[in-house]
């Protein structure tokens, strides 16, 4: 029983050390982000030029029934 307790204690310490490093890195990044003077702006994405033919072909294949393609 003591071997089990010691082994799980060692495993928990080995897992907690990388977790501590990651949490310190995250804390540093959050502090730096709060002090940053950059701001996030919304930039709309332009709508691609689609011809009516391309749009029709897309809509025709959008809800295509694929049951016909199976061979029984």
N, C-alpha and C positions, 0 to 999 in steps of 0.2 A: 504494500500500500504506500509505503514511503517513497518507493521508486516512482510510482505513478504521480504522486504529488510533486516531487522534485522535477520530473520530466515536464509536467504541464507548467510548472513555474518557470522553467528555463524557456519553454516555447513562448509563454506569454511575454517574457522579457525580450526575447528576440523579435517578436512582432511589434512590441510597443516602441522600440527604438526607431525603426523606420517611420512609424506613425508619428512620433514626436518630431522627426526631421521634416516630414511633409507638412505637419501643422504649423511649424515655425516658418517654413517657406510661404505657406498660404497667408499667414498673418502679415509677413513682410510685404507680400504682393497687395494685400488689401489696404495696408497703410499707404503704400506708394500710390495706389489707385485713388485713394481719397485726397491725396495731396496733388494729384495731377491737374494740370490746367487744360487738358484736352477735353473736348466735349463730343458727344455722339450726335450726329445729325442724320435725319432721314433723307435718303436719296432714292427717289423713285426709279424703278427699273423701266426702261422703255419697252413698250409692247413690240414684239417682233412683227415684221411685215409678213402677213400670211395672205396668200391669194384665196379667193373663194373656192377654187378647186381643191387646194390643200385642206382647207377647213372642212369641206364636204367629205373628202376622203377620210379625214381623221374622225369625224362624227359617225361615219358609216362603220368603221372598224372599232369604235369605242365599246359598244355593247354587243359585239359579235358573239353568236352562239357557237361555242367550240364543240358541242356534242356531235356535230356532223362530221368532224374530222377523225373521230375514233372509229376504228374498224373492229367489228365484233365477229 
